[in-house]
Amino acid sequence: MKLGFLGFGLIGGSIARSLKRKEENLYIQVYTRRKNAELEKGVTDGIINRLVYNIDSSFSDCDIIFLCAPTLTNISFLKKLKPLMKPDCILTDVGSVKGNIHKEIIKLKMESSFIGGHPMAGSEKTGYENSNTTLLENAYYLLTPTKKTSAENLRTMKELVSKIGSVCIVLSPMEHDNITAAISHVPHIVAAALVNLARIHDVDYAGLGLKDFAAGGFKDITRIASSSPEMWQNIMISNADSIRFFLKEYIGLLNDFHMMLKKKERKRLEETFQDAGNYRDAIPSKNKSMLSRCFEVFVDIADETGAIATIATILAKQDISIKNIGIIHNREFADGVLRIELYQEQDAVEAEAHLRSRNYIICSRS
């Protein structure tokens, strides 16, 4: 099978890495506008078979073509691809907005070829260099077929989604755009607004700025504000109607808080926080969710030389591989703890057991 990618960043790279791990003889061709050292490294590493700088007949024998550029750029590729694609080629994308690209697909009479796609996993880090084979495992992968999508093509895409370890969900474009507006697009606006609120009021406080006081809570809630500005500008414009609907709802909730504070409504404030807490606690953290899975262990350790090395050695002797490790200092863990990120859930379970058996204190975190 030959796969074509137009654009090859975090998501496209992770799809390709995962599929290559399963099928080494898969042929992957990537289009990029300009020379890129990271993508050239992808060729050297064997993930990319061919790197091209033009959208031309080299894509004519592709079985599946992935559009992995920003949403508006993906739409601009359609007219170029239409005369090049073979009749049974499947065209899909990975964008987080579906309504606008489906409208263009209908206009260009490409409905029989197109199946919208959206792997709901990612990171504030972008680019092929941050892609990995496990990013999409256990993440929802949404598919939005057209009215003319064949059962065979949809089955092929479902099999591909399963092969990379994602959970396939089939939706209409409108359902997709409402979901992503509510749980992804509006939260990005909120995060950006909170950061800009701090930036605007970042005056001198005894020689320090607001950002110097920012603890773990502020960083956690605003982490996504560091994502690609170009990508999010594209998303906002592309999904404006759904975003405006949910943004208006959110503004209404903020106005409710404003009035509760003005009237000092203690009981309503407590109930509102309680309702939010109950719903938040019901969000799955260790099963199949819309975020890539993250297996973490938090360990209370002594502030002394060699403490981290000792724990790393204990886990290494049990053949437990550490994905990431570091000290966390914030209000949630006032004294600071060691955060250990692992590759598999079983690794986390075993790591906790081994550390507890050596009298380490394991801290819980929702």
C-alpha positions as CSV (number, residue, x, y, z in Angstrom):
1,M,0.0,0.0,0.0
2,K,1.2,3.5,-0.8
3,L,0.2,6.4,1.4
4,G,0.6,10.1,0.5
5,F,0.8,12.8,3.1
6,L,0.4,16.5,2.3
7,G,1.9,18.1,5.4
8,F,3.7,15.9,7.9
9,G,3.8,17.2,11.4
10,L,2.9,15.8,14.8
11,I,-0.3,13.9,13.7
12,G,0.8,12.8,10.3
13,G,4.1,11.7,11.6
14,S,2.6,9.7,14.4
15,I,0.2,8.0,12.0
16,A,3.0,7.1,9.7
17,R,5.3,5.9,12.5
18,S,2.5,3.7,14.0
19,L,1.7,2.1,10.6
20,K,5.3,1.6,9.7
21,R,5.8,-0.2,13.0
22,K,3.0,-2.7,12.0
23,E,3.9,-2.9,8.3
24,E,7.5,-2.3,7.3
25,N,6.9,-2.6,3.6
26,L,4.4,0.3,3.6
27,Y,5.4,3.0,1.1
28,I,5.1,6.6,2.4
29,Q,5.4,9.7,0.2
30,V,5.4,13.2,1.9
31,Y,4.8,16.6,0.3
32,T,6.3,19.6,2.0
33,R,6.6,23.2,0.6
34,R,10.2,23.6,1.5
35,K,13.3,21.6,2.6
36,N,13.1,20.6,6.2
37,A,15.9,19.0,8.1
38,E,13.5,17.0,10.4
39,L,11.7,15.5,7.4
40,E,14.9,14.6,5.7
41,K,15.8,12.8,9.0
42,G,12.5,11.0,8.5
43,V,13.8,9.7,5.2
44,T,17.1,8.6,6.9
45,D,15.1,6.9,9.7
46,G,13.1,4.9,7.1
47,I,9.7,6.4,8.1
48,I,9.5,8.4,4.8
49,N,10.2,6.6,1.6
50,R,10.1,9.7,-0.6
51,L,10.0,13.4,0.1
52,V,8.6,15.7,-2.7
53,Y,8.2,19.4,-3.1
54,N,5.4,19.5,-5.7
55,I,1.8,18.1,-5.8
56,D,2.1,16.2,-9.0
57,S,1.6,12.8,-10.7
58,S,3.7,11.1,-8.1
59,F,0.5,11.0,-6.0
60,S,-1.5,9.2,-8.8
61,D,-0.8,5.7,-7.5
62,C,-1.5,6.5,-3.8
63,D,-4.1,4.2,-2.1
64,I,-4.8,6.7,0.6
65,I,-3.9,10.4,0.8
66,F,-3.8,12.2,4.1
67,L,-4.3,16.0,4.3
68,C,-2.2,17.0,7.4
69,A,-1.8,20.8,6.9
70,P,-3.8,23.5,8.7
71,T,-7.5,23.2,7.9
72,L,-7.7,26.0,5.3
73,T,-4.6,24.8,3.6
74,N,-6.0,21.3,3.3
75,I,-9.0,22.8,1.4
76,S,-6.7,24.6,-1.0
77,F,-5.1,21.2,-1.9
78,L,-8.3,19.7,-3.2
79,K,-8.4,21.2,-6.7
80,K,-4.8,20.1,-7.3
81,L,-5.4,16.6,-6.1
82,K,-8.7,15.9,-7.9
83,P,-7.2,15.3,-11.4
84,L,-4.3,13.3,-10.0
85,M,-6.1,10.7,-7.8
86,K,-6.9,7.3,-9.1
87,P,-10.6,6.3,-8.9
88,D,-10.3,4.0,-5.9
89,C,-8.0,6.3,-3.9
90,I,-9.3,7.3,-0.4
91,L,-8.8,11.0,0.5
92,T,-8.9,11.8,4.2
93,D,-7.7,14.6,6.5
94,V,-6.8,15.0,10.1
95,G,-8.2,18.5,10.8
96,S,-10.4,19.4,13.8
97,V,-13.0,21.1,11.7
98,K,-15.1,19.1,9.2
99,G,-18.0,21.3,8.0
100,N,-16.0,23.5,5.6
101,I,-14.0,20.8,4.0
102,H,-17.1,18.7,3.4
103,K,-18.8,21.7,1.7
104,E,-15.8,22.0,-0.7
105,I,-15.7,18.3,-1.3
106,I,-19.4,18.4,-2.4
107,K,-18.7,21.4,-4.6
108,L,-15.9,19.6,-6.3
109,K,-17.8,16.4,-6.7
110,M,-15.2,14.4,-4.7
111,E,-17.7,12.8,-2.2
112,S,-17.1,9.2,-3.3
113,S,-13.4,9.5,-2.5
114,F,-13.5,11.5,0.8
115,I,-13.8,10.4,4.4
116,G,-13.1,13.1,7.0
117,G,-10.8,12.1,9.8
118,H,-9.8,13.6,13.1
119,P,-7.4,11.8,15.6
120,M,-8.3,13.4,18.9
121,A,-4.9,13.4,20.5
122,G,-2.1,15.8,20.4
123,S,0.3,18.0,22.3
124,E,1.2,21.7,22.7
125,K,4.4,20.6,20.9
126,T,4.2,20.5,17.2
127,G,6.1,19.1,14.2
128,Y,7.3,15.8,13.0
129,E,10.2,15.8,15.5
130,N,7.6,15.4,18.3
131,S,5.6,12.6,16.7
132,N,5.8,9.1,18.1
133,T,4.3,5.6,17.6
134,T,2.0,5.7,20.6
135,L,0.5,9.2,20.4
136,L,-2.7,7.9,18.9
137,E,-3.1,4.7,21.0
138,N,-6.5,4.6,22.8
139,A,-7.4,8.0,21.5
140,Y,-10.7,8.6,19.7
141,Y,-10.3,8.8,15.9
142,L,-13.5,10.4,14.5
143,L,-14.5,9.6,10.9
144,T,-17.0,11.7,9.0
145,P,-18.0,9.9,5.7
146,T,-20.0,11.6,3.0
147,K,-23.4,10.4,1.7
148,K,-21.5,8.8,-1.2
149,T,-18.8,7.0,0.8
150,S,-18.7,3.3,-0.1
151,A,-19.0,0.7,2.6
152,E,-15.6,-0.7,1.4
153,N,-13.8,2.6,1.8
154,L,-15.3,3.2,5.2
155,R,-14.2,-0.3,6.3
156,T,-10.7,0.3,5.0
157,M,-10.4,3.5,7.1
158,K,-11.8,1.7,10.2
159,E,-9.2,-1.0,9.8
160,L,-6.5,1.6,9.5
161,V,-7.7,3.4,12.6
162,S,-7.8,0.1,14.5
163,K,-4.3,-0.7,13.3
164,I,-2.8,2.4,14.9
165,G,-4.5,1.6,18.2
166,S,-7.2,4.3,18.1
167,V,-10.9,4.0,18.9
168,C,-13.0,4.7,15.8
169,I,-16.2,6.7,16.0
170,V,-18.4,7.6,13.0
171,L,-20.2,10.9,13.1
172,S,-21.7,13.6,10.8
173,P,-19.6,16.7,10.1
174,M,-22.0,18.9,12.2
175,E,-21.8,16.5,15.2
176,H,-18.1,16.5,14.9
177,D,-17.8,20.3,14.8
178,N,-20.1,20.8,17.8
179,I,-18.0,18.3,19.9
180,T,-14.7,19.8,19.0
181,A,-16.0,23.4,19.6
182,A,-17.2,22.5,23.1
183,I,-14.3,20.4,24.4
184,S,-11.3,21.7,22.4
185,H,-11.8,25.0,20.5
186,V,-13.5,27.1,23.2
187,P,-11.0,25.8,25.9
188,H,-8.2,27.1,23.6
189,I,-9.8,30.5,23.6
190,V,-10.2,30.4,27.3
191,A,-6.6,29.5,27.8
192,A,-5.3,32.2,25.5
193,A,-7.6,34.8,27.2
194,L,-6.3,33.8,30.7
195,V,-2.7,34.2,29.6
196,N,-3.4,37.5,28.0
197,L,-5.3,38.7,31.1
198,A,-2.1,38.0,33.1
199,R,0.1,39.5,30.4
200,I,-1.9,42.8,30.3
201,H,-1.8,43.1,34.1
202,D,1.8,41.9,34.5
203,V,3.1,45.0,36.3
204,D,5.8,45.2,38.9
205,Y,5.0,43.5,42.2
206,A,7.9,44.0,44.6
207,G,10.3,43.4,41.7
208,L,8.3,40.4,40.3
209,G,5.7,40.0,37.6
210,L,2.5,37.9,37.6
211,K,4.2,35.2,35.6
212,D,6.7,34.8,38.4
213,F,3.9,33.9,40.8
214,A,2.2,31.5,38.4
215,A,2.1,28.1,40.0
216,G,1.1,24.7,38.7
217,G,-2.6,25.4,38.5
218,F,-2.2,28.3,36.2
219,K,0.3,26.5,34.0
220,D,-1.9,23.4,33.8
221,I,-5.0,25.3,32.7
222,T,-3.2,27.4,30.2
223,R,-0.8,24.9,28.8
224,I,-2.6,24.6,25.5
225,A,-2.2,28.4,24.9
226,S,1.4,27.5,23.7
227,S,0.0,25.6,20.6
228,S,0.6,26.7,17.0
229,P,-0.9,30.2,16.4
230,E,-1.3,29.5,12.7
231,M,-3.1,26.2,13.3
232,W,-5.5,27.7,15.8
233,Q,-6.3,30.8,13.7
234,N,-7.3,28.3,10.9
235,I,-9.4,26.3,13.3
236,M,-11.2,29.3,14.7
237,I,-12.1,30.7,11.3
238,S,-13.1,27.3,10.0
239,N,-15.5,26.4,12.8
240,A,-16.7,29.9,13.7
241,D,-20.4,29.1,14.0
242,S,-20.1,26.2,16.5
243,I,-17.4,28.1,18.4
244,R,-19.5,31.2,18.7
245,F,-22.5,29.2,20.0
246,F,-20.5,27.6,22.8
247,L,-18.5,30.7,23.5
248,K,-21.8,32.6,24.0
249,E,-22.8,29.9,26.4
250,Y,-19.5,30.2,28.3
251,I,-19.8,33.9,28.5
252,G,-23.2,33.4,30.1
253,L,-21.7,31.2,32.7
254,L,-19.0,33.8,33.5
255,N,-21.7,36.4,33.8
256,D,-23.5,34.1,36.3
257,F,-20.3,34.0,38.4
258,H,-20.1,37.8,38.1
259,M,-23.6,38.2,39.6
260,M,-23.0,35.6,42.3
261,L,-19.9,37.5,43.4
262,K,-21.7,40.8,43.3
263,K,-24.6,39.5,45.4
264,K,-22.3,37.4,47.6
265,E,-24.4,34.3,46.9
266,R,-22.4,31.8,49.0
267,K,-24.8,28.8,48.6
268,R,-25.0,29.2,44.7
269,L,-21.3,29.6,44.4
270,E,-20.7,26.4,46.4
271,E,-23.3,24.5,44.5
272,T,-21.8,25.7,41.2
273,F,-18.3,24.6,42.2
274,Q,-19.7,21.3,43.4
275,D,-21.6,20.6,40.1
276,A,-18.4,21.3,38.2
277,G,-16.3,19.1,40.5
278,N,-18.7,16.2,40.2
279,Y,-18.7,16.4,36.4
280,R,-14.9,16.8,36.3
281,D,-14.4,13.8,38.5
282,A,-16.6,11.7,36.2
283,I,-14.2,12.3,33.2
284,P,-12.3,9.1,32.5
285,S,-8.6,9.3,33.4
286,K,-7.4,5.8,32.8
287,N,-9.6,4.4,30.1
288,K,-10.2,5.2,26.5
289,S,-10.6,8.9,26.3
290,M,-10.1,11.7,23.8
291,L,-6.6,12.4,25.1
292,S,-3.6,10.2,24.5
293,R,-3.1,8.0,27.5
294,C,-0.6,9.1,30.1
295,F,0.6,6.8,32.9
296,E,2.1,8.6,35.8
297,V,3.3,7.8,39.3
298,F,3.9,10.6,41.9
299,V,6.5,9.8,44.6
300,D,7.3,11.7,47.7
301,I,11.1,11.7,48.0
302,A,13.7,13.1,50.3
303,D,15.5,16.3,49.0
304,E,18.9,14.7,49.0
305,T,21.7,13.8,46.5
306,G,21.0,10.7,44.5
307,A,17.3,10.3,45.5
308,I,16.1,10.4,41.8
309,A,18.9,8.1,40.7
310,T,18.0,5.5,43.4
311,I,14.4,5.4,42.2
312,A,15.4,5.1,38.5
313,T,17.7,2.2,39.4
314,I,14.9,0.4,41.3
315,L,12.7,0.6,38.3
316,A,15.4,-0.3,35.8
317,K,16.2,-3.5,37.8
318,Q,12.5,-4.5,37.2
319,D,12.8,-3.8,33.5
320,I,10.4,-0.8,33.8
321,S,11.2,1.8,31.2
322,I,10.7,5.5,32.2
323,K,9.3,7.8,29.5
324,N,9.8,11.1,31.4
325,I,10.8,12.1,35.0
326,G,11.0,15.4,36.9
327,I,10.2,17.2,40.1
328,I,6.8,19.0,40.5
329,H,6.5,22.0,42.8
330,N,3.0,23.5,42.9
331,R,0.1,24.0,45.4
332,E,-1.3,20.5,44.6
333,F,2.0,19.0,45.8
334,A,3.2,21.6,48.2
335,D,6.4,19.9,49.2
336,G,7.3,18.8,45.8
337,V,7.2,15.2,44.4
338,L,8.9,13.2,41.8
339,R,6.6,12.7,38.7
340,I,7.4,9.5,36.7
341,E,5.8,9.1,33.3
342,L,5.7,5.5,32.0
343,Y,4.8,3.9,28.7
344,Q,2.2,1.3,29.8
345,E,-0.5,1.2,32.5
346,Q,1.0,-2.1,33.8
347,D,4.4,-0.4,34.2
348,A,2.7,2.3,36.4
349,V,1.0,-0.4,38.5
350,E,4.2,-2.4,38.9
351,A,6.3,0.8,39.6
352,E,3.9,1.8,42.4
353,A,4.0,-1.7,43.9
354,H,7.8,-1.9,43.9
355,L,8.3,1.6,45.3
356,R,5.7,1.0,48.1
357,S,7.5,-2.2,49.0
358,R,10.6,0.0,49.7
359,N,8.6,2.4,51.9
360,Y,8.2,5.2,49.3
361,I,5.1,7.3,49.7
362,I,3.0,7.3,46.5
363,C,0.9,10.5,46.1
364,S,-2.5,10.4,44.4
365,R,-3.6,12.8,41.7
366,S,-6.9,12.9,39.9
